[in-house]
Amino acid sequence: METFIQEAIELLDRLIATPSVSRDEAATADIVEAYLRAHVKGEVKRIYNNVYVRTPLWCDNRPTLLMNSHHDTVKPSASYTRNPYEPTHEAGRIYGLGSNDAGASVVSLIAAYRYLEEQELPYNMLLAISAEEEVMGEHGMRGLLPELGKIDMALVGEPTGMQAAVGERGLVVMDCTAHGVRGHAARNEGVNAIDIAIADIERIRNFRYERTSPLLGDIKMTVTQINAGTQHNVIPDECRFVIDIRTTDAYSNEETVEIVQRLLESDAKERSTRVHASAIYAEHPLVRAATAIGRETFVSPTTSDMALMHGIPSLKMGVGQSARSHGADEYVLESEIAEGIPLYIEFLKALTV
């Protein structure tokens, strides 16, 4: 096990030292691809900057577990006091961009896959290290999933302190336009689009969806932007506003959009419906395996590639802490990697289907 841990840390250092901002992560994909080709038995494949491998013990009659994390990063914060691309080991910490989100989970999942690759399990392992997660890009998980075939369940590596996130909300952003009639303010002419928007915003504030998710609770809708008018003496004929909707598994994103459109007098158009809510419950094998090895379950406040795995039961569990992600001087603890790899292995052995 010590060899696996040390090699994982060395791989993480290489990933940190290689810039991999979303949509420009080919160099880290090269590193992951070369590493897997050198260390695993299965056939390593690549599509765009996503690298994946299936266990050589593959059996079509078994269900398939997708083991996934991402190697892309956000842009480094302007408040970094260190070189974000210089892996630095200090007092048990590994500093560097992507160390925590999600490099530590990447290298730990790879180590766990290597350890178990030639062991008989009641399911097929499919390891996929994906790209463009931070922007949910078309050449990340969205482009990868159709190439993978049938997936029965997924383990997603994101920094959760190796606790088990059994759900996360989805997201729909809607651009709305209230239409009035232009006029002169002094003559009390026209129909004020702001008044129409105010009435719609009040409807949004007071509306409650009929169904509630047992795990994720109620859908939350918040107006976050508003814009209208060209000058003080003109009644505006348009008022634009934006609704941020945090969706749940009680309704599909498409159903949520239709309900909002029926609710409002304003025109309302969704930007996308692809970021779905994810929720699994105590009876699912992924949750049973997590609780069997002493992991606590919770609902994650952040999104991940789980949001793009619509219809695939998914559990998010990974090395590091979410609070460190996307901030300056990002780091992960060496001890977290040393703990995470055997916990992943224990989880995978406990998983029954």
C-alpha positions in Angstrom: 0.0 0.0 0.0 2.8 2.4 0.8 4.1 2.1 -2.8 0.6 3.0 -4.2 0.4 6.0 -1.9 3.9 7.3 -2.8 3.3 6.8 -6.5 -0.1 8.6 -6.2 1.6 11.6 -4.6 4.3 11.7 -7.3 1.6 11.6 -10.0 -0.2 14.5 -8.2 3.0 16.5 -8.2 3.2 16.1 -12.0 -0.4 17.1 -12.5 0.0 20.2 -10.4 3.1 21.2 -12.3 1.2 21.0 -15.6 -1.4 23.8 -16.3 -4.8 22.3 -17.0 -7.4 25.0 -17.1 -10.7 23.8 -18.4 -10.8 23.5 -22.2 -6.9 23.6 -22.2 -6.0 20.4 -20.4 -4.5 18.3 -23.1 -1.1 18.2 -21.3 -2.5 16.6 -18.1 -4.6 14.2 -20.2 -1.3 13.1 -21.8 0.1 12.5 -18.3 -2.9 10.5 -17.2 -3.0 8.5 -20.4 0.7 7.7 -20.3 0.6 6.8 -16.6 -2.4 4.4 -17.1 -0.8 2.7 -20.1 2.3 2.1 -18.0 0.5 0.8 -14.9 -2.7 -1.0 -15.7 -3.7 -4.1 -17.7 -6.9 -2.9 -19.3 -7.0 -1.1 -22.7 -6.6 2.6 -22.2 -8.7 4.8 -24.5 -9.1 8.6 -24.9 -11.7 10.8 -26.4 -10.9 14.5 -26.5 -9.1 15.0 -23.1 -11.0 12.3 -21.3 -9.0 9.1 -20.5 -10.7 5.9 -19.5 -10.0 2.2 -19.0 -12.1 -0.9 -18.4 -11.1 -3.7 -16.2 -9.6 -6.7 -18.1 -12.0 -8.9 -16.2 -15.0 -7.3 -17.9 -18.1 -9.4 -18.1 -21.2 -8.2 -20.0 -23.5 -9.9 -17.5 -22.3 -7.8 -14.6 -23.4 -4.3 -13.8 -20.9 -1.5 -14.4 -19.5 1.0 -11.9 -18.1 4.2 -13.3 -15.2 5.5 -11.2 -14.8 9.2 -12.2 -12.9 12.3 -11.3 -11.6 15.3 -13.3 -8.1 16.6 -14.1 -9.0 20.1 -15.2 -8.9 23.2 -13.0 -10.3 26.7 -12.7 -8.0 29.6 -13.4 -5.7 30.4 -10.5 -7.0 33.1 -8.1 -5.3 36.5 -8.3 -4.7 36.3 -4.6 -2.3 33.3 -4.8 0.9 33.9 -2.8 2.6 30.9 -4.2 3.3 29.7 -7.7 0.1 27.7 -8.4 2.0 25.4 -10.7 4.8 24.5 -8.3 3.9 21.5 -6.2 5.2 22.4 -2.7 5.3 20.0 0.2 5.3 21.8 3.6 4.3 20.4 7.0 2.3 17.5 5.5 0.5 19.7 3.0 0.8 19.6 -0.8 0.2 23.1 -2.3 -0.7 23.7 -5.9 -3.6 24.4 -8.2 -5.8 21.4 -8.5 -4.2 19.6 -5.6 -7.5 19.4 -3.7 -10.0 19.9 -6.6 -9.7 17.2 -7.8 -6.2 16.0 -8.3 -6.1 14.1 -5.0 -9.2 12.2 -5.9 -7.9 11.5 -9.4 -4.7 9.9 -8.2 -6.4 8.1 -5.3 -9.1 6.6 -7.6 -6.3 5.5 -10.1 -4.5 3.8 -7.2 -7.6 2.0 -6.0 -8.4 0.9 -9.5 -4.8 -0.4 -9.9 -5.0 -2.3 -6.6 -8.3 -4.0 -7.5 -8.0 -4.3 -11.3 -7.3 -8.0 -11.4 -9.6 -9.0 -8.5 -12.9 -10.6 -9.0 -15.7 -8.2 -8.1 -19.5 -8.5 -8.5 -19.4 -5.6 -11.0 -17.3 -4.2 -13.8 -14.9 -1.3 -13.0 -14.7 1.5 -15.5 -12.2 4.2 -14.6 -12.7 7.6 -16.4 -10.6 10.7 -15.7 -12.5 13.5 -17.4 -12.0 17.0 -18.6 -13.9 20.3 -18.7 -15.7 19.5 -15.4 -15.3 23.0 -14.1 -17.2 24.4 -17.1 -19.4 21.4 -17.8 -18.1 21.6 -21.3 -19.2 19.7 -24.4 -15.9 17.8 -24.6 -15.9 16.7 -21.0 -18.4 14.3 -19.4 -21.0 15.4 -21.9 -18.8 14.1 -24.8 -17.5 11.1 -22.8 -20.7 9.4 -21.5 -22.0 8.3 -24.9 -18.8 6.5 -25.6 -18.9 4.4 -22.4 -22.0 2.3 -23.0 -24.4 1.3 -20.2 -23.4 2.6 -16.8 -25.4 1.2 -13.8 -23.9 3.4 -11.1 -21.1 5.9 -10.5 -18.6 6.9 -7.9 -17.5 10.5 -8.4 -14.3 11.7 -6.8 -14.6 15.3 -5.5 -13.3 16.7 -2.2 -15.8 15.6 0.5 -13.4 14.6 3.3 -14.1 11.0 2.1 -17.7 11.4 3.4 -20.6 10.3 1.1 -22.5 13.0 -0.7 -25.8 11.3 -1.7 -27.3 14.3 -3.4 -26.8 17.6 -5.0 -29.2 20.1 -6.4 -29.5 20.8 -10.1 -29.5 24.3 -11.7 -31.6 26.0 -14.3 -31.0 29.7 -15.1 -33.9 31.5 -16.9 -33.8 34.8 -18.7 -37.1 36.6 -18.5 -38.4 39.6 -20.3 -41.5 41.6 -19.3 -43.1 43.5 -22.2 -44.8 46.8 -21.8 -45.6 49.9 -24.0 -43.2 52.8 -24.2 -44.5 56.2 -23.2 -43.7 59.6 -21.7 -43.5 59.5 -17.9 -44.9 63.1 -17.6 -48.1 62.2 -19.5 -48.7 58.9 -17.7 -48.6 57.1 -21.0 -47.7 53.5 -21.9 -47.6 50.3 -19.9 -44.6 50.0 -17.5 -42.7 46.8 -18.1 -41.2 47.2 -14.6 -44.6 46.8 -13.0 -45.2 43.6 -15.0 -41.8 42.3 -13.9 -42.5 43.2 -10.2 -45.7 41.3 -10.3 -43.9 38.3 -11.8 -41.1 38.5 -9.3 -43.7 38.5 -6.5 -45.2 35.3 -8.0 -41.8 33.7 -7.9 -41.2 34.7 -4.3 -44.5 33.3 -3.2 -44.7 30.2 -5.4 -44.4 26.7 -3.8 -44.0 23.6 -5.8 -46.5 20.8 -5.0 -43.9 18.1 -4.7 -40.9 18.1 -2.3 -37.9 15.9 -2.5 -37.4 13.7 0.6 -33.7 14.3 0.3 -33.2 17.7 -1.3 -36.2 19.5 0.0 -38.0 22.2 -1.9 -37.0 23.8 -5.2 -35.5 27.2 -4.6 -36.0 30.1 -7.0 -34.3 33.5 -6.7 -34.3 36.5 -8.9 -30.6 37.6 -9.1 -30.4 40.2 -11.8 -32.8 42.9 -13.2 -32.4 45.6 -15.8 -34.8 48.1 -17.4 -35.2 51.7 -18.7 -33.1 54.0 -20.8 -33.7 57.4 -19.1 -35.8 58.9 -16.3 -38.7 60.3 -18.3 -39.4 57.3 -20.5 -41.8 54.5 -19.5 -39.8 51.3 -20.3 -41.3 48.8 -22.7 -38.9 46.0 -21.6 -37.7 44.8 -18.2 -35.3 41.9 -18.1 -34.6 39.7 -15.1 -32.8 36.4 -14.3 -34.0 33.6 -12.2 -31.6 31.2 -10.5 -33.5 27.9 -9.9 -31.9 25.1 -7.7 -33.8 22.0 -8.8 -34.5 18.7 -7.1 -35.3 15.2 -8.1 -39.0 15.9 -7.4 -39.3 17.4 -10.9 -37.2 17.1 -14.0 -35.5 20.3 -15.1 -37.8 20.3 -18.1 -40.9 20.1 -15.9 -39.6 22.9 -13.8 -39.1 25.2 -16.8 -42.7 24.5 -18.0 -44.1 25.4 -14.6 -42.2 28.7 -14.4 -43.3 29.6 -18.0 -47.0 29.0 -17.1 -46.6 31.0 -13.8 -45.2 34.2 -15.4 -46.7 36.9 -17.6 -43.2 37.7 -18.8 -41.5 35.6 -21.5 -39.1 33.1 -19.8 -36.4 31.1 -21.6 -34.0 28.6 -20.0 -30.3 28.7 -20.8 -29.9 25.0 -20.4 -31.6 22.0 -18.7 -28.5 19.8 -18.6 -27.5 20.4 -14.9 -29.7 17.9 -13.2 -30.3 17.2 -9.5 -28.9 14.0 -8.2 -30.2 11.9 -5.3 -29.8 8.3 -4.1 -31.4 6.9 -1.0 -30.3 4.6 1.8 -31.4 1.3 0.1 -29.0 1.8 -2.9 -25.9 -0.4 -2.9 -23.6 2.7 -3.2 -25.1 4.2 0.0 -25.0 0.8 1.8 -21.3 0.4 0.9 -20.5 3.9 2.2 -22.3 3.4 5.5 -20.8 -0.1 5.9 -17.3 1.5 6.0 -18.3 4.2 8.4 -18.9 7.1 6.0 -21.5 9.7 6.9 -24.0 10.8 4.2 -24.9 14.4 3.4 -26.3 16.6 0.7 -23.6 18.5 -1.2 -24.0 22.3 -1.7 -21.8 22.1 -4.8 -22.3 20.6 -8.3 -20.1 18.1 -10.1 -20.1 15.8 -13.1 -22.9 13.9 -11.2 -25.2 16.7 -12.6 -24.5 15.4 -16.1 -25.1 11.7 -15.3 -28.8 12.0 -15.5 -30.5 8.7 -14.8 -27.3 7.1 -13.3 -27.4 6.6 -9.5 -24.3 8.4 -8.3 -22.4 9.0 -5.1 -19.8 11.7 -4.6 -16.9 10.9 -2.3 -13.3 12.1 -2.5 -10.1 13.3 -1.0 -9.7 16.8 0.5 -12.1 19.4 1.6 -14.6 21.3 -0.6 -13.9 24.6 1.3 -10.3 24.7 -0.1 -11.5 24.5 -3.7 -11.2 27.5 -6.1 -9.4 29.6 -3.5 -5.8 30.9 -3.3 -3.0 28.6 -2.1 -5.0 25.5 -2.6 -3.6 22.4 -0.8 -4.4 18.8 0.2 -2.9 16.9 3.0 -0.6 13.9 2.3 -2.4 12.1 5.1 -5.7 12.6 3.3 -4.3 10.8 0.3 -2.9 8.1 2.5 -6.3 7.6 4.1 -8.3 8.0 0.9 -6.7 5.3 -1.2 -7.5 2.4 1.4 -10.9 3.9 2.0 -11.7 3.8 -1.7 -10.5 0.2 -1.8 -12.5 -0.7 1.3 -15.6 0.9 -0.3 -15.1 -0.9 -3.6 -14.8 -4.3 -1.8 -17.9 -3.5 0.3 -20.0 -2.7 -2.8 -22.4 -5.4 -3.6 -25.0 -5.4 -6.4 
